Amino acid sequence: MNLITVKPSGKEIHPEDGLTFLDLCRKNDVPLASGCSGRMKCGKCKVVVEQSSALLPPPSEKEKRTLGAFLDLGYRLACALVLKDPAVIRIPEEPSPVDRIMAAGAGVLRSVHPRPAVRGCCIELKAYASKEAENERDRLFSAVKERYGISLCYAGPHVLKTLSGIIRSGERQIWAAILKNKEVISLRRGKDHASFGVAFDIGTTTVVGYLMDLERAREISVRSSLNPQIRFGDDIISRISYCKKDAGAVERLRSLIVECLNTLIYEMAQDAGINSSDIVDAAVAGNSVMHHLLLGLDPWGLSIAPYLPVVTDAQDFRACDMGLSIAPSACVHFMPLKAGFLGSDAIAGTIATSINKRKKPCLLIDIGTNGEIVLGDRTGILCCSAAAGPAFEGGHISHGIRAVTGAIEKVTIDPNSWDVGVTTIGGVPPAGICGSGVISAVAEMVKAGIIMAGGGFTKESRSPRLRSGSTGHEFILVNAADSSCGKDIVITHRDVSQVQMAKAAIHAGASILWKMSGEPDMKTIFLAGAGGSAIDAEDAKAVGLIPEFGNVHVVQVGNAAGRGACLALASTWVRKEAASLAKKMKYVELSGLPLFQDMFISSMPFKQAKDADEYC
C-alpha cells in the first residue's frame, strides 16, 4: 500500500494524484506552517524527505531560490513536492513559543469598577410546601426573588438538567449564575462560589486568553498560543483565499480556532484550580476576519469592494453553540466591528487606552500583521487599517522566526568596526530572528551606515560581514559556528525591503489620519500589540515606523486589545461604550485614497541614513 509516513507524529497518509504534500497535510489535519498559501514564496513549509521508494522530481528554479542553502541540507518545499510512491517525510520541529504576554505600560491602561453581565447568587431551597411553586424551577426562581429581589424568567435545558441532579441529591444550598438579572445560566451545589469569565484577543498570528474573577474584575491567569490557522497562511488575505478555494475551509478554520480557545481555557482553569465549566461568561475581540472565522462566516466579502462584513454590531451567542468548553448556557460576547479591515480589536484597544475620553489627541498603533491605527480624542476619532504584513512578527524574513526561545530580539552594531552583539529570548544561542530583532537590526544597520536611505547596502567594504549572497547583498549578524541552527543568520536586501514596505504602510496610514484631523499637536503615541510592545521605541523611530510629530511621548502599552476585551467582560457599561464608539468612529479606507500611495512611497526611505539628504 502506498503510504506516506509523516514524522515525528508517525501519521500515515495516502498520496493523491495532483496534490502536493502541503495539500495532503491540510486534508489530513497534519500541522505544517505555510505563510504564502503554497506559492513557493515564504519557505516555511520546508520538509526533509528521509526515504522515498522512487526518485523525487527535481526542484524548480523558484523552489531553489526560496530554499537557498536549505536545499543542500536535504530540504524540499511541501508546496512543490508531489509524491506518488511510499515515502518518509520529516516536518522539522520549531521551538515552542514563549508566553511573552507584554505587561509594558499596564499602568496607563484603563481599569473599571466591576459591573459584569453575570452575577453569582447563593440561595437555600426551603422544604417543599404544597401551597408553594408547582415545580422545582419555580422554587428556584422564588428563592432568588426572595433573597435578591430578582424576577427570573428563564432557565435553559442545561441548567434544568443540573437542577434535577441537585434536587435528587437532597442538596438545598445552591449557587446560581444569573445573566442580566433575567436568566439562570449555571448552577452549582453549595455556596460562596466565585464567578469566572474568559476574555480573548484573537490575532492573525497570536491568540491571548485571560481568566478573570468577575466580581473583582481581576485577572487570575493569562495564556497565549500561536493561532493554529497560520498553517493556511501568515496573513488574512491568504486565509480568505484558502476559503475561496476549498468548500470546507471555513469550517476547518473555525474548528482550529475553537480548539485553540478550548486549550487555553483548560490551561487557565488548571492554573486557577477550577473546572472549565465554572466559567460563566466570555468576551471576544479580534480583527474582522478572525471574528468571521470563529463564527463560521465566509470572509470572502471582506476582500472585495466595498469590503462589507456579514455583521458589525455586537453579538451574543451561547457557549454550547460555539463549541466552547465553558458553562454551556454561558454567553459569548463578540465586541463590535467597525469595518471590513478594522475589527473589534481596534475598538477594544481604543477603550483600553481611553483615547475616546482624553482631552488631547493621541495616536494608537497596534503593530501586527494587520496594523490598526486610531487617532483622536473625546471630540472625535479617525481610524484605519494598514496591511503591514508579517515582517514585524518575523514573517517573510530570511531567518525570521516567531518570538520563541533562541530568537534574536535585540541587535547592537559598532558604527566603526561593524562588530555585532545580539540578545536572544531565553539567553540561549540564536536560532533565528523575531520581529523586534529585525527592526533592531535594520535600525542599527541604518545608524552604522550599512543600509542606505533607499534600502540598498553601502558599497563600502569595512567588514567581511557584508557579502554577496544568493539573493543579493546580505549582512551577517551571527556566524554559523555561534548559532544553534548551524547556519549564518543574516539580514538580506529582501529582508530590508519587507521592513520598508511594512513600516511605510504604518507610517503613511498614521500620517494620513493626522492630516485629516487637521495636523493636531500630538503628545502621546501608544504602541500596542505583540509587535508594538517588543519593538524598541528608538528603533521604531530610527527606521521611520513612527511619524515625525515633534516632541512626542511614545508609550508601549502591551496587549491593549486584550485589555479592552477584559474590560468588556468586567463591565456591561464598557460593552455599551464599545457599541457607541463603533458608531461614532470614522473609518478611513486607505486603498481608495490617491494620497495613500504618495505617502506610502515617500515613507519608504530610511530618513536617518547617512545619505538621506541626498536621496530624499
Residue pairs with C-beta under 8 A, 6 or more apart in sequence:
2 14
2 15
2 84
2 85
2 86
3 12
3 13
3 14
3 86
4 12
4 13
4 14
4 15
4 21
4 24
4 83
4 86
4 87
4 88
4 89
5 11
5 12
5 86
5 87
5 88
5 89
6 12
6 13
6 25
6 30
6 89
6 90
6 91
7 50
7 88
7 89
7 90
7 91
8 90
8 91
8 93
9 30
9 91
11 28
11 30
13 24
13 25
13 27
13 28
13 30
15 24
15 83
15 84
15 85
16 23
16 24
16 27
17 84
18 82
19 27
19 82
20 38
20 78
20 79
20 80
20 81
20 82
21 47
21 78
21 79
21 81
21 82
21 83
21 89
22 32
22 34
22 38
22 45
22 78
22 79
22 81
23 38
24 30
24 83
25 31
25 32
25 78
25 231
26 32
26 231
26 232
30 91
31 91
31 228
31 231
32 45
32 47
32 78
32 91
32 231
33 44
33 45
33 94
33 230
33 231
34 42
34 44
34 45
34 78
34 79
34 231
34 232
34 233
35 41
35 42
35 44
35 230
35 233
35 234
35 235
35 238
35 390
35 395
35 396
36 42
36 44
36 79
36 233
36 234
36 238
37 232
37 233
37 238
37 241
37 242
38 45
38 79
39 79
40 60
40 62
40 63
40 66
40 77
40 79
40 80
41 66
41 396
42 66
42 234
42 395
42 396
43 66
43 67
43 68
43 70
43 77
44 234
45 77
45 78
45 79
46 67
46 70
46 75
46 76
46 77
46 78
46 92
47 75
47 76
47 77
47 78
47 81
47 89
47 90
47 91
47 92
48 74
48 75
48 76
48 89
48 90
48 92
49 56
49 74
49 76
49 81
49 87
49 88
49 89
50 88
50 89
50 90
51 86
51 87
51 88
52 83
52 85
52 86
52 87
52 88
53 85
53 86
53 87
54 84
54 85
56 76
56 81
56 83
57 81
57 82
59 67
59 71
59 76
59 77
59 80
60 80
62 80
63 71
63 76
63 77
63 80
64 71
65 470
65 471
66 77
67 75
67 76
67 77
68 398
68 470
68 471
69 470
69 487
78 89
83 89
94 401
94 402
94 404
95 401
95 404
95 405
95 406
95 407
95 431
96 404
96 405
97 224
97 225
97 226
97 402
97 403
97 404
98 403
98 404
98 405
98 425
98 426
99 222
99 223
99 224
100 224
100 403
100 425
100 530
100 534
101 208
101 222
101 224
101 558
101 559
102 530
102 533
102 534
102 556
102 558
102 559
103 558
104 533
104 556
104 557
104 558
105 526
105 533
105 555
105 556
105 557
105 558
106 557
106 558
106 563
108 353
108 526
108 555
108 557
109 352
109 353
109 557
109 558
109 560
109 563
110 351
110 352
110 353
110 354
110 563
110 567
111 217
111 567
112 217
112 567
112 570
112 571
112 573
112 574
113 217
113 571
114 214
114 215
114 216
114 217
114 570
114 571
115 570
115 571
115 572
115 573
116 195
116 197
116 214
116 215
116 217
116 281
116 569
116 570
116 571
116 572
117 179
117 180
117 281
117 331
117 333
117 572
117 575
118 177
118 178
118 179
118 185
118 195
118 197
118 214
118 280
118 281
118 330
119 177
119 178
119 181
119 195
119 214
119 215
120 175
120 176
120 177
120 178
120 193
120 194
120 195
120 215
121 144
121 147
121 148
121 150
121 175
121 176
121 177
121 178
122 173
122 174
122 175
122 176
122 191
122 192
122 193
123 140
123 143
123 144
123 147
123 173
123 174
123 175
123 176
124 143
124 172
124 173
124 174
125 139
125 140
125 143
125 167
125 172
125 174
126 132
126 139
126 143
126 172
128 139
132 139
132 142
133 139
133 141
133 142
136 163
136 164
136 167
137 155
137 160
137 163
140 152
140 155
140 163
140 174
140 176
140 184
141 151
141 152
141 155
143 174
144 150
144 152
144 176
144 178
144 184
145 151
145 152
150 178
150 181
152 178
152 182
152 183
152 184
153 182
153 183
154 182
154 183
154 184
155 163
155 183
155 184
156 183
156 185
156 328
156 329
158 320
158 327
158 328
158 329
159 184
159 185
159 186
159 187
159 329
162 186
162 187
163 187
166 174
166 187
166 189
169 189
171 189
171 190
173 189
173 190
173 191
174 187
174 188
174 189
174 190
174 191
175 187
175 188
175 189
175 190
175 191
175 192
175 193
176 184
176 186
176 187
177 184
177 185
177 186
177 187
177 195
177 280
177 327
177 330
178 184
178 185
179 185
179 281
179 329
179 331
180 572
183 329
185 280
185 327
185 329
185 330
185 331
186 277
186 278
186 280
186 327
186 329
186 330
188 278
193 278
194 213
194 214
194 215
194 278
195 213
195 214
195 215
195 280
195 281
196 211
196 212
196 213
196 214
196 220
196 272
196 274
196 278
196 279
196 280
196 281
197 211
197 212
197 214
197 279
197 280
197 281
197 282
197 283
197 569
197 570
198 209
198 210
198 211
198 212
198 264
198 265
198 268
198 279
198 281
198 282
198 283
198 326
198 569
199 209
199 210
199 212
199 282
199 283
199 284
199 285
199 562
199 565
199 566
199 568
199 569
200 207
200 208
200 209
200 210
200 261
200 264
200 282
200 283
200 284
200 285
200 286
200 562
200 565
201 207
201 208
201 285
201 286
201 345
201 348
201 559
201 561
201 562
201 565
202 227
202 257
202 261
202 284
202 285
202 286
202 287
202 290
202 291
202 294
202 345
203 227
203 286
203 287
203 290
203 345
203 368
203 369
203 529
203 530
203 561
204 227
204 230
204 234
204 235
204 236
204 287
204 289
204 290
204 368
204 369
204 370
205 226
205 227
205 230
205 234
205 368
205 369
205 390
205 393
205 395
205 402
205 530
206 224
206 225
206 226
206 227
206 393
206 530
207 224
207 225
207 226
207 227
207 257
207 260
207 261
207 264
208 222
208 223
208 224
208 559
208 562
209 222
209 223
209 224
209 225
209 261
209 264
209 265
209 268
210 219
210 221
210 222
210 268
210 562
210 565
210 566
210 569
211 219
211 220
211 221
211 222
211 268
211 269
211 271
211 272
211 279
212 218
212 219
212 220
212 566
212 569
212 570
213 220
214 280
214 281
214 569
214 570
217 566
217 570
217 571
219 566
220 268
220 271
220 272
221 267
221 268
221 271
221 272
222 268
223 264
223 267
223 268
223 271
224 264
225 260
225 263
225 264
226 402
227 257
227 260
227 290
228 256
228 257
228 259
228 260
229 239
229 253
229 256
229 257
229 293
232 238
232 239
232 242
232 249
232 253
233 239
233 241
233 242
234 369
234 389
234 390
234 395
234 396
235 369
235 370
235 387
235 389
235 390
235 395
236 287
236 289
236 290
236 299
236 302
236 369
236 370
237 303
237 387
239 253
239 289
239 293
239 299
240 289
240 299
240 300
240 302
240 303
241 303
242 249
242 253
243 249
243 250
243 253
243 298
243 299
243 300
244 300
246 252
250 293
250 296
250 297
250 298
250 299
251 296
253 293
254 293
254 294
254 295
254 296
255 323
257 290
257 293
257 294
258 294
258 322
258 323
258 324
261 324
262 276
262 323
262 324
262 325
265 276
265 279
265 324
265 325
265 326
266 276
266 325
269 275
269 276
269 278
269 279
276 325
276 326
277 325
277 326
277 327
277 328
278 327
279 326
279 327
279 330
280 326
280 327
280 330
281 330
281 331
281 333
281 569
282 319
282 324
282 326
282 330
282 331
282 332
282 333
282 569
283 332
283 333
283 335
283 565
283 566
283 568
283 569
283 575
284 291
284 294
284 332
284 333
284 334
284 335
284 344
284 565
285 335
285 343
285 344
285 345
285 347
285 348
285 561
285 562
285 564
285 565
285 568
286 294
286 343
286 344
286 345
286 561
287 341
287 342
287 343
287 344
287 345
287 370
287 372
288 299
288 302
288 309
288 337
288 339
288 340
288 341
288 342
288 343
289 299
289 302
289 343
290 343
291 309
291 334
291 337
291 343
291 344
292 298
292 299
292 302
292 309
292 310
293 299
294 322
294 334
295 310
295 315
295 317
295 334
297 310
297 311
298 310
301 307
301 308
301 309
301 310
301 340
302 308
302 309
302 340
302 341
306 340
307 339
307 340
307 341
307 589
308 340
309 337
309 339
309 340
311 337
312 336
312 337
312 338
312 339
312 582
313 336
313 579
313 582
314 333
314 334
314 335
314 336
314 575
314 578
314 579
315 333
315 334
316 331
316 332
316 333
316 334
317 331
317 332
317 334
318 328
318 329
318 330
318 331
318 332
319 325
319 326
319 327
319 328
319 329
319 330
319 331
319 332
320 328
320 329
322 332
324 330
324 332
333 568
333 569
333 575
334 344
335 344
335 347
335 348
335 564
335 565
335 568
335 575
335 578
336 344
336 347
336 578
336 579
336 582
337 343
337 344
337 347
337 582
338 346
338 347
338 383
338 582
338 585
338 587
339 385
339 587
339 589
341 370
341 385
341 387
342 372
342 383
342 384
342 385
342 587
343 372
344 561
344 578
345 366
345 372
345 561
345 564
346 366
346 372
346 374
346 383
346 385
346 561
347 564
347 578
347 581
347 582
347 585
348 560
348 561
348 562
348 563
348 564
348 565
348 567
348 568
348 578
349 364
349 366
349 372
349 374
349 528
349 560
349 561
349 563
349 564
350 356
350 364
350 374
350 381
350 383
350 564
350 581
350 585
351 564
351 567
351 568
351 574
351 577
351 578
351 581
352 557
352 560
352 561
352 563
352 564
352 567
353 362
353 364
353 526
353 528
353 557
353 560
355 362
355 364
355 374
355 376
355 377
355 381
355 526
356 376
356 377
356 378
356 381
356 577
356 581
356 584
357 378
358 377
358 378
359 377
359 378
360 377
360 520
360 521
360 523
360 524
361 375
361 376
361 377
361 517
361 520
361 521
361 522
361 523
362 375
362 376
362 377
362 522
362 523
362 524
362 525
362 526
363 373
363 374
363 375
363 510
363 513
363 514
363 522
363 524
363 525
363 526
363 549
364 372
364 373
364 374
364 375
364 525
364 526
364 528
364 560
365 371
365 372
365 373
365 506
365 510
365 525
365 526
365 527
365 528
365 532
365 546
366 372
366 373
366 528
366 529
366 532
366 560
366 561
367 388
367 392
367 506
367 527
367 528
367 529
367 530
367 531
367 532
367 535
367 545
368 388
368 392
368 393
368 529
368 530
368 531
368 532
369 388
369 389
369 390
369 392
369 393
369 395
370 385
370 386
370 387
370 388
371 385
371 386
371 387
371 388
371 392
371 505
371 506
371 509
372 383
372 384
372 385
372 386
373 383
373 384
373 385
373 386
373 506
373 509
373 510
373 513
374 381
374 382
374 383
374 513
374 585
375 381
375 382
375 383
375 510
375 513
375 514
375 517
376 382
376 383
376 517
376 585
380 584
380 586
381 581
381 584
381 585
381 586
382 513
382 516
382 517
382 585
382 586
382 588
383 513
383 585
383 586
383 587
383 588
384 509
384 512
384 513
384 587
384 588
384 589
384 590
385 509
385 590
386 505
386 506
386 508
386 509
386 590
387 505
388 502
388 503
388 505
388 506
389 395
389 396
389 498
389 501
389 502
389 505
390 396
391 397
391 400
391 435
391 438
391 495
391 498
391 499
391 501
391 502
392 435
392 438
392 439
392 502
392 531
392 535
393 402
393 403
393 434
393 435
393 530
393 531
394 400
394 401
394 402
394 403
394 407
394 432
394 433
394 434
394 435
394 437
394 438
396 498
397 433
397 438
397 495
397 498
398 471
398 474
398 490
398 491
398 492
398 494
398 495
399 432
399 433
399 485
399 487
399 489
399 490
400 432
400 433
400 434
400 435
400 438
400 495
401 407
401 431
401 432
401 433
401 434
402 434
403 409
403 425
403 434
403 435
403 436
403 530
403 534
404 425
404 431
404 434
405 424
405 425
405 426
405 428
405 431
406 424
406 425
406 426
406 428
406 429
406 430
406 431
406 432
406 484
407 424
407 425
407 430
407 431
407 432
407 433
407 434
407 437
408 422
408 423
408 424
408 430
408 432
408 433
408 434
408 437
408 441
408 477
408 478
408 489
409 423
409 424
409 425
409 434
409 436
409 437
409 440
409 534
410 422
410 423
410 436
410 437
410 440
410 536
411 420
411 421
411 422
411 423
411 437
411 440
411 441
411 444
411 477
412 420
412 421
412 422
412 444
413 419
413 420
413 421
413 441
413 444
413 445
413 447
413 448
413 450
414 420
414 448
415 447
415 448
415 449
417 462
417 463
418 448
418 450
418 462
418 463
418 465
418 466
419 463
420 465
420 476
420 477
420 478
422 430
422 437
422 477
422 478
424 430
424 431
425 434
428 484
429 482
429 483
429 484
430 477
430 478
430 482
430 483
430 484
430 485
430 489
431 483
431 484
431 485
432 485
432 489
433 441
433 477
433 489
433 491
434 534
435 530
435 531
435 534
435 535
436 531
436 534
436 535
436 536
436 539
438 491
438 495
438 499
439 499
439 535
439 536
439 539
439 540
439 543
439 545
440 535
440 536
440 539
441 477
441 491
442 451
442 491
442 495
442 496
442 499
442 543
442 606
443 536
443 538
443 539
443 540
443 542
443 543
444 539
445 451
445 475
445 491
445 496
446 542
446 543
446 606
446 608
446 609
447 542
447 608
449 458
449 460
449 609
449 610
450 457
450 458
450 466
450 475
451 457
451 458
451 496
451 606
451 609
452 458
452 606
452 609
452 610
452 611
452 615
453 605
453 606
453 607
453 609
453 611
453 612
453 614
453 615
453 616
454 604
454 605
454 615
455 493
455 496
455 497
455 500
455 604
455 605
455 606
456 473
456 493
457 466
457 473
457 475
457 493
458 466
464 476
465 475
465 476
466 473
466 474
466 475
466 476
467 473
467 474
467 475
467 476
468 474
469 490
469 492
471 492
471 493
471 494
472 492
472 493
472 494
473 492
473 493
474 490
474 491
474 492
474 493
475 490
475 491
476 488
476 489
476 490
477 489
477 490
477 491
478 488
478 489
479 488
480 486
480 487
480 488
483 489
499 543
500 604
500 606
501 604
503 543
503 544
503 545
503 603
504 544
504 600
504 601
504 603
504 604
505 600
506 545
507 544
507 545
507 546
507 547
507 599
507 603
508 590
508 596
508 599
508 600
508 602
508 603
509 590
509 596
510 546
510 547
511 547
511 599
511 603
512 588
512 590
512 593
512 595
512 596
512 599
513 588
514 520
514 522
514 547
514 549
515 595
516 588
521 550
522 549
522 550
522 552
523 552
523 553
524 552
524 553
524 554
524 555
525 546
525 549
525 552
525 553
525 554
525 555
526 532
526 555
526 556
526 557
526 560
527 533
527 535
527 537
527 540
527 546
527 554
527 555
527 556
527 557
528 556
528 557
528 558
528 559
528 560
528 561
529 559
529 560
529 561
530 559
532 556
532 557
533 556
533 557
533 558
533 559
535 545
537 546
537 554
537 556
540 546
540 554
541 554
542 606
542 608
543 606
543 608
544 603
544 605
544 606
544 607
544 608
546 552
546 554
557 563
564 574
564 578
567 574
568 574
568 575
568 578
590 596
605 612
605 615
605 616
606 612
607 616
609 615
